[in-house]
Amino acid sequence: MKIYTGPVFEMAHTQFDTISDHLEIAADERDPIFYPKRALTVSCQIHRDDGSTAV
């Protein structure tokens, strides 16, 4: 699983670009803001009502 892929990431990137245009953030300053140096991914088990478990 890659953190910087997928439909949710693409949606967030589109929204970030839109608001960056509105705030007049320079294009060369956007990547350092949008792509963090570190990221934390967490997986949690959930127990469903039917007795099954999902992550």
mmCIF file of the N, C-alpha and C atoms, coordinates in Angstrom:
data_MODEL
# 
_entry.id   MODEL 
# 
loop_
_atom_site.group_PDB 
_atom_site.id 
_atom_site.type_symbol 
_atom_site.label_atom_id 
_atom_site.label_alt_id 
_atom_site.label_comp_id 
_atom_site.label_asym_id 
_atom_site.label_entity_id 
_atom_site.label_seq_id 
_atom_site.pdbx_PDB_ins_code 
_atom_site.Cartn_x 
_atom_site.Cartn_y 
_atom_site.Cartn_z 
_atom_site.occupancy 
_atom_site.B_iso_or_equiv 
_atom_site.pdbx_formal_charge 
_atom_site.auth_seq_id 
_atom_site.auth_comp_id 
_atom_site.auth_asym_id 
_atom_site.auth_atom_id 
_atom_site.pdbx_PDB_model_num 
ATOM 1   N N  . MET A 1 1  ? 0.844   -1.185  0.000  1.00 0.00 ? 1  MET A N  1 
ATOM 2   C CA . MET A 1 1  ? 0.000   0.000   0.000  1.00 0.00 ? 1  MET A CA 1 
ATOM 3   C C  . MET A 1 1  ? 0.879   1.235   0.000  1.00 0.00 ? 1  MET A C  1 
ATOM 4   N N  . LYS A 1 2  ? 0.628   2.125   -0.926 1.00 0.00 ? 2  LYS A N  1 
ATOM 5   C CA . LYS A 1 2  ? 1.373   3.376   -0.991 1.00 0.00 ? 2  LYS A CA 1 
ATOM 6   C C  . LYS A 1 2  ? 0.497   4.495   -0.443 1.00 0.00 ? 2  LYS A C  1 
ATOM 7   N N  . ILE A 1 3  ? 1.109   5.361   0.312  1.00 0.00 ? 3  ILE A N  1 
ATOM 8   C CA . ILE A 1 3  ? 0.355   6.438   0.962  1.00 0.00 ? 3  ILE A CA 1 
ATOM 9   C C  . ILE A 1 3  ? -0.098  7.493   -0.037 1.00 0.00 ? 3  ILE A C  1 
ATOM 10  N N  . TYR A 1 4  ? 0.754   7.809   -1.011 1.00 0.00 ? 4  TYR A N  1 
ATOM 11  C CA . TYR A 1 4  ? 0.459   8.902   -1.932 1.00 0.00 ? 4  TYR A CA 1 
ATOM 12  C C  . TYR A 1 4  ? -0.223  8.437   -3.209 1.00 0.00 ? 4  TYR A C  1 
ATOM 13  N N  . THR A 1 5  ? -1.147  7.498   -3.101 1.00 0.00 ? 5  THR A N  1 
ATOM 14  C CA . THR A 1 5  ? -1.907  7.024   -4.252 1.00 0.00 ? 5  THR A CA 1 
ATOM 15  C C  . THR A 1 5  ? -3.353  6.819   -3.832 1.00 0.00 ? 5  THR A C  1 
ATOM 16  N N  . GLY A 1 6  ? -4.218  6.688   -4.797 1.00 0.00 ? 6  GLY A N  1 
ATOM 17  C CA . GLY A 1 6  ? -5.607  6.358   -4.527 1.00 0.00 ? 6  GLY A CA 1 
ATOM 18  C C  . GLY A 1 6  ? -6.547  7.536   -4.725 1.00 0.00 ? 6  GLY A C  1 
ATOM 19  N N  . PRO A 1 7  ? -7.821  7.233   -4.785 1.00 0.00 ? 7  PRO A N  1 
ATOM 20  C CA . PRO A 1 7  ? -8.812  8.269   -5.079 1.00 0.00 ? 7  PRO A CA 1 
ATOM 21  C C  . PRO A 1 7  ? -8.947  9.324   -3.976 1.00 0.00 ? 7  PRO A C  1 
ATOM 22  N N  . VAL A 1 8  ? -8.781  8.937   -2.729 1.00 0.00 ? 8  VAL A N  1 
ATOM 23  C CA . VAL A 1 8  ? -8.899  9.917   -1.636 1.00 0.00 ? 8  VAL A CA 1 
ATOM 24  C C  . VAL A 1 8  ? -7.731  10.890  -1.689 1.00 0.00 ? 8  VAL A C  1 
ATOM 25  N N  . PHE A 1 9  ? -6.528  10.375  -1.941 1.00 0.00 ? 9  PHE A N  1 
ATOM 26  C CA . PHE A 1 9  ? -5.364  11.241  -2.060 1.00 0.00 ? 9  PHE A CA 1 
ATOM 27  C C  . PHE A 1 9  ? -5.513  12.191  -3.237 1.00 0.00 ? 9  PHE A C  1 
ATOM 28  N N  . GLU A 1 10 ? -5.986  11.681  -4.370 1.00 0.00 ? 10 GLU A N  1 
ATOM 29  C CA . GLU A 1 10 ? -6.170  12.534  -5.548 1.00 0.00 ? 10 GLU A CA 1 
ATOM 30  C C  . GLU A 1 10 ? -7.185  13.637  -5.276 1.00 0.00 ? 10 GLU A C  1 
ATOM 31  N N  . MET A 1 11 ? -8.266  13.316  -4.565 1.00 0.00 ? 11 MET A N  1 
ATOM 32  C CA . MET A 1 11 ? -9.269  14.317  -4.214 1.00 0.00 ? 11 MET A CA 1 
ATOM 33  C C  . MET A 1 11 ? -8.655  15.391  -3.311 1.00 0.00 ? 11 MET A C  1 
ATOM 34  N N  . ALA A 1 12 ? -7.866  14.956  -2.322 1.00 0.00 ? 12 ALA A N  1 
ATOM 35  C CA . ALA A 1 12 ? -7.217  15.909  -1.415 1.00 0.00 ? 12 ALA A CA 1 
ATOM 36  C C  . ALA A 1 12 ? -6.240  16.796  -2.176 1.00 0.00 ? 12 ALA A C  1 
ATOM 37  N N  . HIS A 1 13 ? -5.526  16.215  -3.139 1.00 0.00 ? 13 HIS A N  1 
ATOM 38  C CA . HIS A 1 13 ? -4.571  16.988  -3.921 1.00 0.00 ? 13 HIS A CA 1 
ATOM 39  C C  . HIS A 1 13 ? -5.286  18.039  -4.767 1.00 0.00 ? 13 HIS A C  1 
ATOM 40  N N  . THR A 1 14 ? -6.402  17.671  -5.361 1.00 0.00 ? 14 THR A N  1 
ATOM 41  C CA . THR A 1 14 ? -7.193  18.615  -6.150 1.00 0.00 ? 14 THR A CA 1 
ATOM 42  C C  . THR A 1 14 ? -7.708  19.755  -5.277 1.00 0.00 ? 14 THR A C  1 
ATOM 43  N N  . GLN A 1 15 ? -8.215  19.427  -4.092 1.00 0.00 ? 15 GLN A N  1 
ATOM 44  C CA . GLN A 1 15 ? -8.700  20.454  -3.173 1.00 0.00 ? 15 GLN A CA 1 
ATOM 45  C C  . GLN A 1 15 ? -7.562  21.363  -2.714 1.00 0.00 ? 15 GLN A C  1 
ATOM 46  N N  . PHE A 1 16 ? -6.388  20.776  -2.452 1.00 0.00 ? 16 PHE A N  1 
ATOM 47  C CA . PHE A 1 16 ? -5.231  21.566  -2.042 1.00 0.00 ? 16 PHE A CA 1 
ATOM 48  C C  . PHE A 1 16 ? -4.820  22.532  -3.147 1.00 0.00 ? 16 PHE A C  1 
ATOM 49  N N  . ASP A 1 17 ? -4.794  22.055  -4.393 1.00 0.00 ? 17 ASP A N  1 
ATOM 50  C CA . ASP A 1 17 ? -4.444  22.935  -5.508 1.00 0.00 ? 17 ASP A CA 1 
ATOM 51  C C  . ASP A 1 17 ? -5.433  24.083  -5.653 1.00 0.00 ? 17 ASP A C  1 
ATOM 52  N N  . THR A 1 18 ? -6.714  23.790  -5.465 1.00 0.00 ? 18 THR A N  1 
ATOM 53  C CA . THR A 1 18 ? -7.741  24.825  -5.571 1.00 0.00 ? 18 THR A CA 1 
ATOM 54  C C  . THR A 1 18 ? -7.551  25.907  -4.518 1.00 0.00 ? 18 THR A C  1 
ATOM 55  N N  . ILE A 1 19 ? -7.363  25.496  -3.273 1.00 0.00 ? 19 ILE A N  1 
ATOM 56  C CA . ILE A 1 19 ? -7.210  26.481  -2.202 1.00 0.00 ? 19 ILE A CA 1 
ATOM 57  C C  . ILE A 1 19 ? -5.864  27.184  -2.296 1.00 0.00 ? 19 ILE A C  1 
ATOM 58  N N  . SER A 1 20 ? -4.830  26.486  -2.812 1.00 0.00 ? 20 SER A N  1 
ATOM 59  C CA . SER A 1 20 ? -3.521  27.123  -3.004 1.00 0.00 ? 20 SER A CA 1 
ATOM 60  C C  . SER A 1 20 ? -3.605  28.239  -4.025 1.00 0.00 ? 20 SER A C  1 
ATOM 61  N N  . ASP A 1 21 ? -4.405  28.028  -5.075 1.00 0.00 ? 21 ASP A N  1 
ATOM 62  C CA . ASP A 1 21 ? -4.632  29.093  -6.055 1.00 0.00 ? 21 ASP A CA 1 
ATOM 63  C C  . ASP A 1 21 ? -5.316  30.276  -5.386 1.00 0.00 ? 21 ASP A C  1 
ATOM 64  N N  . HIS A 1 22 ? -6.315  29.981  -4.580 1.00 0.00 ? 22 HIS A N  1 
ATOM 65  C CA . HIS A 1 22 ? -7.070  31.035  -3.890 1.00 0.00 ? 22 HIS A CA 1 
ATOM 66  C C  . HIS A 1 22 ? -6.175  31.832  -2.940 1.00 0.00 ? 22 HIS A C  1 
ATOM 67  N N  . LEU A 1 23 ? -5.264  31.128  -2.243 1.00 0.00 ? 23 LEU A N  1 
ATOM 68  C CA . LEU A 1 23 ? -4.361  31.786  -1.290 1.00 0.00 ? 23 LEU A CA 1 
ATOM 69  C C  . LEU A 1 23 ? -3.094  32.325  -1.951 1.00 0.00 ? 23 LEU A C  1 
ATOM 70  N N  . GLU A 1 24 ? -2.980  32.101  -3.268 1.00 0.00 ? 24 GLU A N  1 
ATOM 71  C CA . GLU A 1 24 ? -1.835  32.568  -4.047 1.00 0.00 ? 24 GLU A CA 1 
ATOM 72  C C  . GLU A 1 24 ? -0.508  32.016  -3.520 1.00 0.00 ? 24 GLU A C  1 
ATOM 73  N N  . ILE A 1 25 ? -0.499  30.710  -3.194 1.00 0.00 ? 25 ILE A N  1 
ATOM 74  C CA . ILE A 1 25 ? 0.730   30.029  -2.789 1.00 0.00 ? 25 ILE A CA 1 
ATOM 75  C C  . ILE A 1 25 ? 1.503   29.695  -4.061 1.00 0.00 ? 25 ILE A C  1 
ATOM 76  N N  . ALA A 1 26 ? 2.766   30.070  -4.093 1.00 0.00 ? 26 ALA A N  1 
ATOM 77  C CA . ALA A 1 26 ? 3.591   29.836  -5.280 1.00 0.00 ? 26 ALA A CA 1 
ATOM 78  C C  . ALA A 1 26 ? 3.698   28.343  -5.580 1.00 0.00 ? 26 ALA A C  1 
ATOM 79  N N  . ALA A 1 27 ? 3.788   28.015  -6.863 1.00 0.00 ? 27 ALA A N  1 
ATOM 80  C CA . ALA A 1 27 ? 3.825   26.613  -7.289 1.00 0.00 ? 27 ALA A CA 1 
ATOM 81  C C  . ALA A 1 27 ? 5.011   25.861  -6.694 1.00 0.00 ? 27 ALA A C  1 
ATOM 82  N N  . ASP A 1 28 ? 6.154   26.516  -6.558 1.00 0.00 ? 28 ASP A N  1 
ATOM 83  C CA . ASP A 1 28 ? 7.335   25.835  -6.026 1.00 0.00 ? 28 ASP A CA 1 
ATOM 84  C C  . ASP A 1 28 ? 7.267   25.618  -4.516 1.00 0.00 ? 28 ASP A C  1 
ATOM 85  N N  . GLU A 1 29 ? 6.314   26.235  -3.845 1.00 0.00 ? 29 GLU A N  1 
ATOM 86  C CA . GLU A 1 29 ? 6.139   26.059  -2.405 1.00 0.00 ? 29 GLU A CA 1 
ATOM 87  C C  . GLU A 1 29 ? 5.071   25.020  -2.062 1.00 0.00 ? 29 GLU A C  1 
ATOM 88  N N  . ARG A 1 30 ? 4.325   24.562  -3.024 1.00 0.00 ? 30 ARG A N  1 
ATOM 89  C CA . ARG A 1 30 ? 3.198   23.655  -2.765 1.00 0.00 ? 30 ARG A CA 1 
ATOM 90  C C  . ARG A 1 30 ? 3.622   22.240  -2.403 1.00 0.00 ? 30 ARG A C  1 
ATOM 91  N N  . ASP A 1 31 ? 4.590   21.674  -3.131 1.00 0.00 ? 31 ASP A N  1 
ATOM 92  C CA . ASP A 1 31 ? 5.004   20.297  -2.850 1.00 0.00 ? 31 ASP A CA 1 
ATOM 93  C C  . ASP A 1 31 ? 5.547   20.122  -1.431 1.00 0.00 ? 31 ASP A C  1 
ATOM 94  N N  . PRO A 1 32 ? 6.427   21.007  -0.949 1.00 0.00 ? 32 PRO A N  1 
ATOM 95  C CA . PRO A 1 32 ? 6.885   20.837  0.432  1.00 0.00 ? 32 PRO A CA 1 
ATOM 96  C C  . PRO A 1 32 ? 5.761   20.915  1.466  1.00 0.00 ? 32 PRO A C  1 
ATOM 97  N N  . ILE A 1 33 ? 4.721   21.658  1.154  1.00 0.00 ? 33 ILE A N  1 
ATOM 98  C CA . ILE A 1 33 ? 3.578   21.755  2.076  1.00 0.00 ? 33 ILE A CA 1 
ATOM 99  C C  . ILE A 1 33 ? 2.722   20.492  1.991  1.00 0.00 ? 33 ILE A C  1 
ATOM 100 N N  . PHE A 1 34 ? 2.463   20.028  0.767  1.00 0.00 ? 34 PHE A N  1 
ATOM 101 C CA . PHE A 1 34 ? 1.524   18.927  0.577  1.00 0.00 ? 34 PHE A CA 1 
ATOM 102 C C  . PHE A 1 34 ? 2.111   17.564  0.907  1.00 0.00 ? 34 PHE A C  1 
ATOM 103 N N  . TYR A 1 35 ? 3.379   17.339  0.575  1.00 0.00 ? 35 TYR A N  1 
ATOM 104 C CA . TYR A 1 35 ? 4.011   16.047  0.815  1.00 0.00 ? 35 TYR A CA 1 
ATOM 105 C C  . TYR A 1 35 ? 4.841   16.118  2.089  1.00 0.00 ? 35 TYR A C  1 
ATOM 106 N N  . PRO A 1 36 ? 4.395   15.495  3.152  1.00 0.00 ? 36 PRO A N  1 
ATOM 107 C CA . PRO A 1 36 ? 5.145   15.554  4.413  1.00 0.00 ? 36 PRO A CA 1 
ATOM 108 C C  . PRO A 1 36 ? 6.428   14.726  4.354  1.00 0.00 ? 36 PRO A C  1 
ATOM 109 N N  . LYS A 1 37 ? 7.371   15.051  5.242  1.00 0.00 ? 37 LYS A N  1 
ATOM 110 C CA . LYS A 1 37 ? 8.604   14.266  5.345  1.00 0.00 ? 37 LYS A CA 1 
ATOM 111 C C  . LYS A 1 37 ? 8.318   12.892  5.927  1.00 0.00 ? 37 LYS A C  1 
ATOM 112 N N  . ARG A 1 38 ? 7.347   12.824  6.819  1.00 0.00 ? 38 ARG A N  1 
ATOM 113 C CA . ARG A 1 38 ? 6.988   11.563  7.454  1.00 0.00 ? 38 ARG A CA 1 
ATOM 114 C C  . ARG A 1 38 ? 5.470   11.397  7.406  1.00 0.00 ? 38 ARG A C  1 
ATOM 115 N N  . ALA A 1 39 ? 5.049   10.150  7.408  1.00 0.00 ? 39 ALA A N  1 
ATOM 116 C CA . ALA A 1 39 ? 3.619   9.856   7.460  1.00 0.00 ? 39 ALA A CA 1 
ATOM 117 C C  . ALA A 1 39 ? 3.410   8.649   8.363  1.00 0.00 ? 39 ALA A C  1 
ATOM 118 N N  . LEU A 1 40 ? 2.281   8.608   8.995  1.00 0.00 ? 40 LEU A N  1 
ATOM 119 C CA . LEU A 1 40 ? 1.936   7.516   9.883  1.00 0.00 ? 40 LEU A CA 1 
ATOM 120 C C  . LEU A 1 40 ? 0.677   6.845   9.344  1.00 0.00 ? 40 LEU A C  1 
ATOM 121 N N  . THR A 1 41 ? 0.767   5.549   9.128  1.00 0.00 ? 41 THR A N  1 
ATOM 122 C CA . THR A 1 41 ? -0.386  4.774   8.676  1.00 0.00 ? 41 THR A CA 1 
ATOM 123 C C  . THR A 1 41 ? -0.767  3.812   9.788  1.00 0.00 ? 41 THR A C  1 
ATOM 124 N N  . VAL A 1 42 ? -2.042  3.784   10.117 1.00 0.00 ? 42 VAL A N  1 
ATOM 125 C CA . VAL A 1 42 ? -2.525  2.947   11.213 1.00 0.00 ? 42 VAL A CA 1 
ATOM 126 C C  . VAL A 1 42 ? -3.605  2.015   10.688 1.00 0.00 ? 42 VAL A C  1 
ATOM 127 N N  . SER A 1 43 ? -3.540  0.754   11.091 1.00 0.00 ? 43 SER A N  1 
ATOM 128 C CA . SER A 1 43 ? -4.582  -0.219  10.778 1.00 0.00 ? 43 SER A CA 1 
ATOM 129 C C  . SER A 1 43 ? -5.218  -0.663  12.086 1.00 0.00 ? 43 SER A C  1 
ATOM 130 N N  . CYS A 1 44 ? -6.519  -0.713  12.098 1.00 0.00 ? 44 CYS A N  1 
ATOM 131 C CA . CYS A 1 44 ? -7.246  -1.109  13.309 1.00 0.00 ? 44 CYS A CA 1 
ATOM 132 C C  . CYS A 1 44 ? -8.199  -2.253  12.985 1.00 0.00 ? 44 CYS A C  1 
ATOM 133 N N  . GLN A 1 45 ? -8.231  -3.234  13.853 1.00 0.00 ? 45 GLN A N  1 
ATOM 134 C CA . GLN A 1 45 ? -9.207  -4.311  13.714 1.00 0.00 ? 45 GLN A CA 1 
ATOM 135 C C  . GLN A 1 45 ? -10.534 -3.847  14.287 1.00 0.00 ? 45 GLN A C  1 
ATOM 136 N N  . ILE A 1 46 ? -11.589 -4.192  13.585 1.00 0.00 ? 46 ILE A N  1 
ATOM 137 C CA . ILE A 1 46 ? -12.924 -3.936  14.130 1.00 0.00 ? 46 ILE A CA 1 
ATOM 138 C C  . ILE A 1 46 ? -13.677 -5.257  14.182 1.00 0.00 ? 46 ILE A C  1 
ATOM 139 N N  . HIS A 1 47 ? -14.503 -5.399  15.189 1.00 0.00 ? 47 HIS A N  1 
ATOM 140 C CA . HIS A 1 47 ? -15.333 -6.592  15.338 1.00 0.00 ? 47 HIS A CA 1 
ATOM 141 C C  . HIS A 1 47 ? -16.755 -6.214  14.961 1.00 0.00 ? 47 HIS A C  1 
ATOM 142 N N  . ARG A 1 48 ? -17.247 -6.848  13.938 1.00 0.00 ? 48 ARG A N  1 
ATOM 143 C CA . ARG A 1 48 ? -18.577 -6.534  13.420 1.00 0.00 ? 48 ARG A CA 1 
ATOM 144 C C  . ARG A 1 48 ? -19.651 -7.259  14.218 1.00 0.00 ? 48 ARG A C  1 
ATOM 145 N N  . ASP A 1 49 ? -20.870 -6.778  14.078 1.00 0.00 ? 49 ASP A N  1 
ATOM 146 C CA . ASP A 1 49 ? -22.000 -7.373  14.779 1.00 0.00 ? 49 ASP A CA 1 
ATOM 147 C C  . ASP A 1 49 ? -22.223 -8.837  14.409 1.00 0.00 ? 49 ASP A C  1 
ATOM 148 N N  . ASP A 1 50 ? -21.853 -9.210  13.171 1.00 0.00 ? 50 ASP A N  1 
ATOM 149 C CA . ASP A 1 50 ? -22.059 -10.597 12.759 1.00 0.00 ? 50 ASP A CA 1 
ATOM 150 C C  . ASP A 1 50 ? -20.956 -11.537 13.255 1.00 0.00 ? 50 ASP A C  1 
ATOM 151 N N  . GLY A 1 51 ? -20.012 -11.011 14.036 1.00 0.00 ? 51 GLY A N  1 
ATOM 152 C CA . GLY A 1 51 ? -18.952 -11.833 14.604 1.00 0.00 ? 51 GLY A CA 1 
ATOM 153 C C  . GLY A 1 51 ? -17.668 -11.847 13.799 1.00 0.00 ? 51 GLY A C  1 
ATOM 154 N N  . SER A 1 52 ? -17.690 -11.281 12.585 1.00 0.00 ? 52 SER A N  1 
ATOM 155 C CA . SER A 1 52 ? -16.490 -11.253 11.765 1.00 0.00 ? 52 SER A CA 1 
ATOM 156 C C  . SER A 1 52 ? -15.573 -10.114 12.199 1.00 0.00 ? 52 SER A C  1 
ATOM 157 N N  . THR A 1 53 ? -14.342 -10.197 11.753 1.00 0.00 ? 53 THR A N  1 
ATOM 158 C CA . THR A 1 53 ? -13.349 -9.182  12.054 1.00 0.00 ? 53 THR A CA 1 
ATOM 159 C C  . THR A 1 53 ? -12.843 -8.591  10.748 1.00 0.00 ? 53 THR A C  1 
ATOM 160 N N  . ALA A 1 54 ? -12.633 -7.288  10.707 1.00 0.00 ? 54 ALA A N  1 
ATOM 161 C CA . ALA A 1 54 ? -12.118 -6.604  9.510  1.00 0.00 ? 54 ALA A CA 1 
ATOM 162 C C  . ALA A 1 54 ? -11.024 -5.647  9.920  1.00 0.00 ? 54 ALA A C  1 
ATOM 163 N N  . VAL A 1 55 ? -10.173 -5.322  8.980  1.00 0.00 ? 55 VAL A N  1 
ATOM 164 C CA . VAL A 1 55 ? -9.087  -4.356  9.220  1.00 0.00 ? 55 VAL A CA 1 
ATOM 165 C C  . VAL A 1 55 ? -9.352  -3.140  8.360  1.00 0.00 ? 55 VAL A C  1 
# 
